[in-house]
Amino acid sequence: MSASVAVYRNIYTEDRFKQAFGSEDGSTSNSSGGTGVRLREKLVLRCSCSRRACVHLLKEKVPVLSWLPTYRLKKWILGDTVAGLTVGILHIPQGMAFALLTSVAPIFGLYTSFFPVVLYMIFGTGRHVSTGTFAVVSLMTGSVVEQLVPVPLELNSSSSEAADFEAQRIGVASAVALLSGLIMLCMFGLQLGFLSTYLSEPIVKAFTSAAAFHVTVSQLQSMLGLRLPRHTGTFSLFKTLASVMENLPHTNMAELLMSLVCLAVLVPVKEINMRYRHRLRTPIPVEILTVIIATVVAYATSLNSAYDIEIVGHIPAGFPKPKMPAIHTFPDIAGDTIAITFVGYAVSVSLAMIYADKHGYSIHPNQELLAHGISNTVSSFFTCFPSSATLATTNILESAGGYTQLSGLFTTLVVLIVLLLIGPLFYFLPKAVLACINVTSLRQMFLQFKDLPELWRISRIDFLVWMVTWLSVVVLNVDLGLAIGVVFSMMTVICRTQRAGCSVLGQANNTEIYRPVEKHSKCYEVPGVKILTYNGPIYYGNRSFFREEMSRLLGLTPENIRSREKARKALEKRERETTVNTVERGIANTSFSSEHEIFKSETSESDIQAVLIDCSSVIFVDVAGARLFIKICTECQKIGVHVYLSNCNENVLKILTSSGLMNYMNPQHIFVTVHDAVVFIQQQKEKPPENTVWV
């Protein structure tokens, strides 16, 4: 059964509506004095200091003080313990493996899996976020390290020269972490957490998927037992592939066989973990088992000496001594560090928001800046490279039943035991095994290709952004490709605002509903009124397009304006002559109406007596757009057409008023709704006794 709606009310212009329903202090709020008073009140309120305000600020900036006192021990402790221990076990092989991506010794990956986890637990807002080493960030950092500290042609691994070489490399990697942390802290101070929105979901997914190819190619030489220099810069992926193909005859067959065995174990077990993750209480820790078995086998058979297999070597036990990063490299690493910072922060916030939406809590992007900024800054003084949230461990943390950040405590306990006691036992661990762990950890990134058909179906533009970003990262380089993806994505947004559609609205019979006539065949234009709507902002970037669309729909070409203005002046002259003749002779001029009809027939466009612009979709107008409105008003006045506005938001109306539009337009021609304006225009022709709206 259909329902009908009847409405009876007065016609509302914007001024009349504000008088009837505006705030009582509306006049005061617009004055400079009222604004100054409110500004002083806000400053006093923000600058006031009290015990309650200090406690609130402390809990806001140090979230652990907020969630820890309300921790549900009986309900959450088991899940946090199991999830934390599981992730901690996974951190061991991945930390050492991603250290190889960063071109530093594996021990520094363990340090990076410890300190940032502790700090994020204190300052972070993501309950299911696991921080530490991340393949993409490690790869980008490794490129910086390789550029500034390349491998010497001849390096004796047992000499002090090798130790100095490692110190230089971790000094650069720690400098990147320090500068990245400082950038995040500066962004937090400026409240720039919103910048993460410029890295849209298609960009992040395409970037991580393309970076996975760089990681895989970079690990080929370790899996094949080749000792090749690492290529950096543009086209590095193809240079590395060419170098590997050229040196294939020099493959170490023992390392190749070991890599194949590891892949044959890791890939199926990871697939089992993924497919049966809802049935398994905790995933099978295949990485740490592979590391232990490979280390035992290499030690028992002396693979390093018998088959020249490259091993991890000495891993010192205990905590690192605080050490100043190589801050003198800041000028050289600044550009790359900015890219690393944005990638790490965007991935971290994206992961945090995904799981926050899933479990019903909120993430504060600016607080995340503070958390990751402190993590990277403090960790850099303990020989750590840049850290961020990680895809694999975050997924495992959530699926293993983690509830809060307290799971990070148990993760650090596992890493701490390895650092203090077990670390030196991994001396004989083959690097080829770590390379296999690196490659298999990228499974989720490669699977993102499955989203492309759905993305194509939903939005062709987002699909294009995905492809451009992916190709740029793969073909050129990680940081340059990311920059191209961001710029291209922003260009698509600009193009969409520049080419927003301009439509003619028609009325649905016996309703106050107006829809575009080209999409609704049963909506008809109001006789004598051209109702236009523009679905986007009107600013300097699209004013030409808006002008062309308005001219096309209204016929406001210079030739038409001149001819119709001339015809209108001729008609006014005949009207004046008719009035004079009528007064002099004392008789009515019965030919006036016919003369007026002749004018209408001579100017085919003259049946448009009013132009109504629906501004409901115009989110903002700048000075150039306001001046364009003035120009349209003057051109319409020349041909005797009145201009009306409706549905203007307060900011648009304020800019139009401030720009002087009211000097060229009647202020009473600005209405609250389209229907108010249409009824007013019709009543002006019919002159009814009262201004009312019937629907």
C-alpha positions in Angstrom: 0.0 0.0 0.0 1.5 3.3 -1.1 1.6 6.3 1.3 1.1 9.9 0.3 2.7 13.0 1.9 1.0 16.4 2.1 3.0 19.5 3.1 1.6 23.0 3.8 4.1 25.7 4.7 5.3 29.1 3.7 7.9 29.7 1.0 11.3 30.1 2.6 14.1 32.2 1.2 17.5 31.9 3.0 16.9 35.2 4.9 13.4 34.2 6.0 14.5 30.8 7.1 17.3 32.2 9.2 15.0 34.6 10.8 12.5 31.8 11.7 14.9 29.0 12.6 18.4 30.5 13.0 20.3 30.7 16.3 19.4 33.5 18.6 23.0 34.7 18.7 23.4 34.5 14.9 23.9 38.2 14.6 26.6 38.2 17.3 28.4 35.2 15.9 28.9 36.9 12.6 30.5 40.0 14.1 34.2 40.3 14.7 33.5 41.0 18.3 31.6 37.8 18.8 34.2 35.8 17.0 36.9 37.4 19.1 35.0 36.4 22.3 34.6 32.8 21.2 38.3 32.6 20.2 39.3 33.9 23.6 37.0 31.4 25.4 38.5 28.5 23.3 42.0 29.6 24.1 41.3 29.9 27.8 39.6 26.5 27.8 42.4 24.8 25.9 45.2 26.5 28.0 43.5 25.9 31.4 45.4 23.4 33.6 43.8 21.3 36.2 44.4 17.9 37.8 41.5 16.4 35.8 42.8 17.8 32.6 46.3 16.5 33.2 45.1 13.0 33.9 42.9 13.1 30.8 45.8 14.3 28.7 48.1 11.6 30.1 45.6 8.8 29.5 45.1 10.1 26.0 48.8 10.3 25.0 49.7 7.1 27.0 46.9 4.7 26.2 48.3 1.9 28.4 47.2 3.9 31.4 43.6 3.8 30.1 43.1 0.2 29.1 45.4 -1.6 31.6 43.4 -0.7 34.7 40.2 -2.0 33.1 41.8 -5.2 31.8 39.6 -8.3 32.1 42.1 -10.7 33.4 40.0 -13.9 33.4 38.5 -13.3 29.9 41.5 -11.9 28.0 44.7 -13.2 29.6 44.7 -16.7 27.9 44.1 -15.3 24.4 46.7 -12.6 24.8 49.2 -15.1 26.1 48.7 -17.6 23.3 48.7 -15.0 20.6 51.7 -13.1 22.0 53.8 -16.3 22.3 52.8 -17.4 18.8 53.8 -14.1 17.3 57.0 -14.0 19.3 58.0 -17.4 17.9 57.3 -16.0 14.4 59.3 -12.8 15.1 62.6 -14.8 15.5 63.0 -16.1 11.9 61.3 -13.1 10.3 63.4 -10.6 12.2 66.6 -12.3 11.1 65.3 -12.7 7.6 64.2 -9.1 7.2 67.5 -8.0 8.5 69.1 -9.5 5.4 66.7 -7.3 3.3 67.9 -4.3 5.2 71.5 -5.3 4.4 72.5 -5.6 8.1 73.4 -8.6 10.3 70.5 -10.8 11.5 71.0 -9.8 15.2 69.7 -6.3 14.4 66.5 -7.8 13.2 66.0 -9.4 16.6 66.6 -6.0 18.3 64.0 -4.4 15.9 61.6 -7.2 16.9 61.9 -6.3 20.6 62.2 -2.5 21.3 59.4 -1.2 19.0 57.0 -3.9 20.3 57.4 -2.7 23.9 57.0 1.0 23.0 54.0 0.4 20.8 52.3 -1.6 23.6 52.6 1.6 25.7 51.6 4.3 23.2 49.6 2.5 20.5 45.9 2.4 20.1 45.6 -0.7 17.9 44.7 -3.7 20.1 45.5 -6.3 17.4 48.5 -4.6 15.7 51.8 -6.4 15.8 54.8 -4.2 15.1 58.3 -5.1 14.2 60.2 -5.8 11.0 58.2 -5.4 7.7 59.5 -6.7 4.4 58.6 -3.6 2.3 60.1 -1.1 4.8 63.2 -3.3 5.2 63.7 -3.5 1.5 63.4 0.3 1.1 65.9 0.8 4.0 68.2 -1.7 2.5 68.3 0.3 -0.7 69.5 3.3 1.2 72.1 1.3 3.1 73.4 -0.2 -0.1 73.7 3.2 -1.7 75.7 4.8 1.1 77.7 1.8 2.3 78.3 -0.5 -0.7 80.1 -3.8 -0.3 83.8 -3.5 -0.9 85.3 -5.6 -3.7 87.4 -7.6 -1.2 86.1 -8.0 2.4 87.7 -10.3 4.9 84.9 -11.5 7.1 87.2 -12.3 10.0 89.0 -9.0 10.1 88.2 -5.8 12.1 87.4 -4.3 8.7 84.3 -6.4 8.5 83.2 -5.3 11.9 83.7 -1.7 10.9 81.7 -2.3 7.7 78.8 -3.8 9.7 78.9 -0.8 12.1 78.7 1.6 9.2 75.7 -0.2 7.7 73.7 -0.4 10.9 74.6 3.2 11.6 72.9 4.3 8.4 69.9 2.0 9.0 69.5 3.4 12.5 69.8 6.9 11.1 66.9 6.2 8.8 64.9 4.9 11.8 65.8 8.0 13.8 64.9 10.5 11.1 61.7 8.6 10.3 60.7 8.8 14.0 61.4 12.5 14.2 59.3 13.1 11.0 56.4 11.2 12.6 56.8 13.2 15.8 56.8 16.5 13.9 53.7 15.3 12.0 52.1 14.4 15.4 52.8 17.9 16.7 51.2 19.4 13.6 48.3 16.9 13.8 48.9 15.6 10.3 47.5 12.2 10.9 45.0 12.8 8.1 47.8 12.6 5.5 47.6 8.8 5.6 44.3 9.2 3.7 46.3 10.2 0.6 47.6 6.7 0.4 44.3 5.1 -0.6 43.5 1.4 -0.4 44.3 0.7 -4.1 47.6 2.5 -3.7 48.6 0.6 -0.6 47.6 -2.8 -2.0 49.3 -2.2 -5.4 52.4 -0.9 -3.7 52.8 -3.8 -1.3 52.1 -6.3 -4.1 54.6 -4.8 -6.4 57.2 -4.5 -3.6 56.8 -8.2 -3.0 58.3 -8.8 -6.4 61.3 -6.7 -5.5 61.7 -8.6 -2.3 61.5 -12.0 -4.1 64.0 -11.0 -6.8 66.4 -9.6 -4.3 66.4 -13.0 -2.5 67.1 -15.1 -5.5 70.9 -14.7 -5.2 70.8 -16.0 -1.6 68.6 -18.9 -2.6 70.9 -19.8 -5.4 74.1 -19.3 -3.5 75.3 -16.4 -5.7 77.5 -13.6 -4.3 76.3 -10.6 -6.3 76.2 -6.9 -5.6 72.8 -5.5 -4.8 71.3 -3.1 -7.4 69.5 0.0 -6.4 67.8 2.9 -8.1 65.5 2.8 -11.2 65.0 -0.5 -13.0 66.8 -2.3 -10.1 64.5 -5.3 -10.4 65.4 -5.9 -14.0 69.1 -5.3 -13.3 69.0 -7.9 -10.5 67.2 -10.4 -12.7 69.8 -9.9 -15.5 72.6 -10.3 -13.1 71.1 -13.5 -11.7 70.5 -15.0 -15.1 74.0 -14.1 -16.2 75.5 -15.9 -13.2 73.3 -19.0 -13.2 76.2 -21.2 -14.1 77.8 -20.3 -10.8 74.9 -21.5 -8.7 75.8 -23.3 -5.5 73.9 -26.6 -5.9 73.9 -27.3 -2.2 72.2 -24.0 -1.4 69.8 -24.4 -4.3 68.8 -27.9 -3.0 68.4 -26.5 0.6 66.2 -23.7 -0.8 64.0 -26.1 -2.7 63.6 -28.3 0.4 62.7 -25.3 2.6 60.1 -24.0 0.0 58.6 -27.5 -0.3 58.1 -27.5 3.5 57.1 -23.8 4.1 54.6 -23.3 1.3 52.3 -26.3 2.0 52.3 -25.8 5.8 51.5 -22.1 5.3 48.7 -23.0 3.1 47.4 -25.4 5.8 47.7 -22.6 8.4 45.7 -20.3 6.1 42.9 -22.7 5.1 42.4 -24.2 8.6 43.1 -21.1 10.6 39.6 -21.2 12.2 40.1 -24.8 13.4 43.7 -24.4 14.6 44.1 -22.8 18.0 47.5 -21.5 17.0 49.1 -21.8 13.5 51.9 -24.3 13.0 55.2 -22.5 13.7 56.8 -23.8 10.6 59.3 -21.0 10.2 61.0 -21.5 13.6 60.9 -25.3 13.1 62.6 -24.9 9.8 65.2 -22.6 11.3 66.0 -25.0 14.1 66.2 -28.1 11.8 68.3 -26.2 9.2 70.7 -25.0 11.9 71.1 -28.5 13.4 71.7 -30.1 10.0 74.2 -27.4 9.0 76.1 -27.8 12.3 76.1 -31.6 12.1 77.3 -31.8 8.5 79.6 -28.7 8.5 77.8 -27.4 5.3 79.6 -24.1 5.5 83.0 -25.5 5.1 82.2 -28.6 3.0 79.9 -26.9 0.4 80.7 -23.2 0.9 77.2 -22.4 2.2 76.8 -18.9 3.6 75.7 -19.0 7.2 74.5 -16.3 9.6 77.7 -16.4 11.8 78.2 -14.9 15.3 75.0 -13.6 17.0 76.0 -11.9 20.3 74.0 -12.6 23.4 72.5 -9.8 25.5 71.2 -6.3 25.0 72.9 -3.8 22.6 74.7 -0.8 24.1 73.0 2.5 23.3 74.8 4.0 20.3 74.3 7.2 18.3 73.1 6.6 14.8 75.0 8.1 11.8 73.2 11.4 12.0 75.7 13.0 9.6 74.0 11.0 6.8 70.7 12.9 7.3 71.1 15.1 4.2 71.7 12.0 2.0 68.9 9.9 3.4 66.2 12.6 3.8 64.3 11.9 0.6 64.2 8.2 0.9 63.3 8.4 4.6 60.2 10.5 3.8 59.0 7.7 1.5 59.8 5.0 4.1 57.9 7.0 6.8 54.8 7.4 4.7 54.8 3.8 3.7 55.3 2.5 7.2 52.7 4.8 8.7 50.1 4.2 6.0 50.5 0.4 6.3 50.3 0.6 10.1 47.2 2.8 10.2 45.5 0.8 7.5 46.0 -2.5 9.4 45.0 -0.9 12.7 41.7 0.5 11.2 40.9 -2.8 9.5 40.9 -4.8 12.8 39.5 -1.9 14.8 36.4 -1.9 12.5 36.2 -5.7 12.8 36.2 -5.7 16.6 34.3 -2.4 17.2 36.8 0.1 18.6 38.4 3.3 17.3 41.9 4.2 16.1 43.4 7.6 16.5 45.6 8.4 13.5 47.5 11.2 15.3 48.2 9.0 18.3 49.5 6.3 16.0 51.9 8.9 14.7 53.1 9.4 18.2 53.4 5.7 18.9 55.4 4.8 15.8 57.4 8.0 16.1 58.5 7.2 19.6 59.1 3.6 18.7 61.4 4.4 15.8 63.2 7.3 17.6 64.0 5.4 20.8 64.8 2.1 19.0 67.3 3.8 16.7 69.6 4.4 19.7 69.7 0.6 20.2 70.9 -0.3 16.7 67.4 -0.9 15.3 66.3 -0.2 11.7 62.8 1.3 10.9 59.8 -0.7 12.1 56.1 -0.7 11.4 53.0 -2.9 11.7 53.4 -6.1 9.8 50.8 -7.9 7.7 51.6 -11.5 8.6 52.1 -11.2 12.3 49.1 -8.9 12.7 46.9 -11.4 11.0 48.3 -14.3 13.2 47.9 -12.2 16.3 44.2 -11.6 15.7 43.4 -15.2 14.5 45.3 -16.7 17.5 42.8 -14.9 19.8 44.6 -11.7 20.9 42.4 -9.2 22.7 44.6 -6.2 23.7 48.1 -4.7 23.4 49.2 -6.9 26.4 49.9 -9.6 23.9 53.0 -7.6 23.0 54.4 -8.3 26.4 54.5 -12.0 25.8 55.9 -11.4 22.3 58.8 -9.5 23.8 59.4 -12.2 26.4 60.0 -14.8 23.6 62.4 -12.4 21.7 64.1 -11.5 25.0 64.9 -15.2 25.8 66.4 -15.6 22.3 68.5 -12.4 22.7 69.8 -13.4 26.2 70.2 -17.1 25.8 69.5 -18.8 22.5 70.8 -16.3 19.9 74.4 -17.7 19.7 73.0 -21.1 18.9 71.9 -19.9 15.4 75.5 -19.5 14.3 75.3 -22.2 11.6 71.9 -21.1 10.3 72.1 -20.9 6.5 71.2 -17.6 4.9 69.4 -19.4 2.1 66.8 -20.6 4.7 66.2 -17.0 5.8 65.7 -16.0 2.1 63.1 -18.7 1.7 61.3 -17.4 4.8 61.4 -13.9 3.3 59.8 -15.1 0.0 57.1 -17.3 1.6 56.1 -14.5 4.0 54.9 -12.4 1.0 52.0 -14.8 0.3 49.4 -12.3 1.3 50.8 -9.6 -0.8 50.8 -11.8 -3.9 47.2 -12.8 -3.3 46.1 -9.2 -3.6 45.8 -9.8 -7.3 42.6 -11.6 -6.6 41.0 -8.3 -5.7 41.4 -6.9 -9.2 38.3 -8.3 -10.9 36.1 -6.9 -8.1 37.9 -3.6 -8.2 37.3 -3.4 -12.0 33.6 -4.1 -11.4 33.3 -1.5 -8.6 35.4 1.4 -10.0 37.4 1.5 -13.2 39.3 4.6 -11.9 40.5 2.8 -8.8 41.5 -0.2 -11.0 43.6 2.2 -13.1 45.2 3.7 -10.0 46.1 0.1 -8.9 47.6 -0.8 -12.2 49.6 2.5 -12.6 51.0 2.2 -9.1 51.9 -1.5 -9.5 53.6 -1.0 -12.9 55.5 2.1 -11.6 56.8 0.3 -8.6 57.8 -2.8 -10.5 59.4 -1.1 -13.5 61.0 1.9 -11.8 61.6 1.6 -8.1 59.8 1.3 -4.8 59.9 4.9 -3.7 59.6 6.5 -7.1 56.7 4.2 -8.0 54.9 5.1 -4.8 55.3 8.8 -5.6 53.9 8.2 -9.1 51.0 6.3 -7.7 50.1 9.0 -5.2 50.3 11.8 -7.9 48.3 9.8 -10.3 45.6 9.1 -7.7 45.4 12.8 -6.9 45.2 13.6 -10.6 42.1 11.3 -10.9 40.5 13.2 -8.1 41.2 16.5 -9.7 39.9 15.3 -13.1 36.7 14.1 -11.5 36.1 17.4 -9.8 37.0 19.3 -13.0 34.6 17.2 -15.1 31.6 17.0 -12.7 28.4 16.6 -14.5 26.0 19.5 -15.0 22.3 18.4 -15.4 18.9 19.8 -16.1 16.4 19.0 -13.4 12.8 18.1 -14.0 9.9 17.8 -11.6 8.1 14.5 -10.7 4.4 15.2 -11.1 2.6 16.3 -8.0 5.8 16.2 -5.8 8.5 18.5 -4.7 11.1 16.0 -6.0 13.4 17.1 -8.8 15.7 14.8 -10.7 17.9 14.9 -13.9 15.6 14.7 -16.9 18.1 12.6 -19.0 18.0 9.8 -16.4 14.3 10.1 -15.4 12.0 10.1 -18.4 8.9 10.8 -16.3 10.3 14.0 -14.8 9.5 17.1 -16.8 11.0 20.5 -16.9 9.0 23.4 -15.4 7.7 25.7 -18.2 9.7 28.9 -18.3 12.2 27.7 -15.7 15.6 26.1 -16.4 16.7 24.2 -13.3 20.4 23.3 -13.3 22.5 21.4 -10.9 26.3 20.9 -10.8 27.7 17.9 -9.0 31.0 19.2 -7.7 32.8 22.2 -6.4 33.2 25.4 -8.5 36.8 26.6 -8.3 39.6 27.9 -10.4 40.4 24.4 -11.7 37.0 23.7 -13.3 35.5 27.2 -13.9 36.0 26.9 -17.6 34.2 23.6 -17.8 31.4 24.9 -15.6 31.1 28.0 -17.8 30.9 25.9 -21.0 28.3 23.6 -19.5 26.1 26.6 -18.4 26.5 28.3 -21.8 25.6 25.1 -23.6 22.5 24.5 -21.5 21.3 28.1 -21.5 22.5 29.1 -24.9 24.6 31.9 -23.5 26.9 32.3 -26.5 28.1 35.9 -27.2 26.1 35.9 -30.5 22.9 34.8 -28.7 23.4 37.3 -25.9 23.9 40.2 -28.4 20.9 39.2 -30.5 18.6 38.6 -27.6 19.7 41.8 -25.8 19.0 43.7 -29.0 15.5 42.1 -29.3 14.8 42.8 -25.6 15.7 46.5 -26.0 13.6 46.8 -29.1 10.6 45.3 -27.2 11.1 47.7 -24.3 11.2 50.6 -26.8 7.9 49.4 -28.4 6.4 49.1 -24.9 7.4 52.7 -24.1 6.0 53.9 -27.3 2.8 52.0 -26.8 2.5 53.4 -23.3 2.9 57.0 -24.6 0.4 56.4 -27.4 -2.1 54.9 -25.0 -1.8 57.9 -22.6 -2.0 60.4 -25.4 -5.0 58.9 -27.2 -6.7 57.5 -24.0 -7.2 54.1 -25.6 -5.7 50.7 -24.9 -3.2 49.1 -27.3 -4.7 45.8 -28.1 -1.7 44.9 -30.3 0.7 44.7 -27.4 0.2 41.0 -26.6 0.6 40.1 -30.2 3.8 42.1 -30.5 5.1 40.3 -27.4 4.3 37.0 -29.0 6.2 38.0 -32.1 9.2 38.8 -29.9 9.0 35.3 -28.4 8.9 33.7 -31.7 11.8 35.7 -33.0 14.0 34.5 -30.1 13.8 30.8 -29.8 15.4 30.8 -26.4 13.2 33.4 -24.8 10.8 30.9 -23.3 13.4 30.6 -20.5 12.2 33.3 -18.1 14.2 32.2 -15.1 17.3 30.2 -14.3 17.4 28.3 -11.1 20.8 26.8 -10.0 20.6 24.0 -7.4 23.7 24.3 -5.3 23.1 21.2 -3.1 26.0 19.3 -4.6 28.4 22.3 -4.7 30.6 21.7 -1.6 32.7 24.8 -2.0 33.2 27.9 -4.2 36.4 29.9 -4.4 36.8 33.5 -5.6 37.1 32.5 -9.2 33.9 30.5 -8.9 32.1 33.4 -7.2 33.1 35.8 -10.0 31.8 33.3 -12.5 28.4 33.4 -10.8 28.5 37.2 -11.1 29.2 36.9 -14.8 26.4 34.5 -15.4 24.0 36.8 -13.5 25.0 39.8 -15.7 24.7 37.8 -18.9 21.2 36.6 -17.9 20.1 40.1 -17.0 21.1 41.3 -20.5 18.6 38.9 -22.0 15.9 39.5 -19.4 16.3 36.2 -17.5 16.3 36.2 -13.7 18.7 34.0 -11.7 17.7 32.1 -8.6 19.7 29.9 -6.2 18.7 27.2 -3.9 20.2 24.7 -1.4 23.3 26.7 -0.8 25.4 25.6 2.2 26.5 28.3 4.6 30.1 28.4 3.4 29.1 28.7 -0.3 26.6 31.4 0.5 29.1 33.3 2.6 31.7 33.4 -0.2 29.1 34.4 -2.8 27.8 37.2 -0.6 31.3 38.4 0.3 32.3 38.5 -3.4 29.5 41.0 -4.1 27.0 38.7 -5.9 24.1 40.5 -4.1 25.0 43.6 -6.1 23.9 41.8 -9.2 21.2 39.6 -7.8 18.2 40.1 -5.6 18.9 38.6 -2.1 15.3 37.4 -2.0 16.1 35.1 -4.9 18.0 32.7 -2.8 15.8 29.9 -1.5 16.1 27.0 0.9 14.9 24.3 -1.5 14.4 24.0 -5.3 10.6 23.7 -4.8 10.4 26.9 -2.9 12.1 28.7 -5.7 9.9 27.1 -8.4 6.6 28.0 -6.6 7.9 31.5 -6.0 8.7 31.9 -9.7 5.3 30.5 -10.8 3.5 32.8 -8.3 5.4 35.8 -9.7 3.8 35.0 -13.1 0.3 34.3 -11.6 0.4 36.8 -8.7 -1.6 34.7 -6.2 -2.9 36.3 -2.9 -0.5 34.4 -0.6 2.9 32.8 -0.9 2.3 29.2 0.0 3.7 25.8 -1.0 1.3 22.9 -1.9 2.6 19.4 -2.5 
